[in-house]
């Protein structure tokens, strides 16, 4: 009986609990950035702890779900993580849900139920085509860079939190068909996985308020 209880506790803590967040690396964060980060991480946790978020993922109509190809474009010399074959698998909602739920990034222990984040604060110059870059994820280092102005210290609560969940889907390997949002939407016919998760997070926050 005692053994069964221990097994249940171990099983429960690894399978039934929502993932936790761990900051693995922090680069170029000012004091202001760090204060915002602490607040926004609490919001990420609120989203992750909400059943609404997970049930929305299971029901969402994702487009371009076979885009977990981030790993295949890694540059041999620059990458800290193994290069993987181009992945043509079409991910189901349950599989997308599980990748996030189990924190299946390559940072830290595999399938550890921890969303490990390597974060950088990065000022972006305006793009030539007039668009603004808010952030990006490096597929070789898995560092998520974010604009301190438009993302980390955005005056609207939760903007950075939802952006982090978007970028984390890139850490997991999901890519956009195009970096141009308009072209991407046209190619995908709707929100792809990274964008979809961000939108679900925004909707979840609205419902929780
Ligand atoms: Zn993106």
Boltz pocket constraint, residues with backbone or C-beta under 6 A from the ligand:
constraints:
  - pocket:
      binder: B
      contacts: [[A, 166], [A, 167], [A, 170], [A, 176], [A, 194]]
      max_distance: 6.0
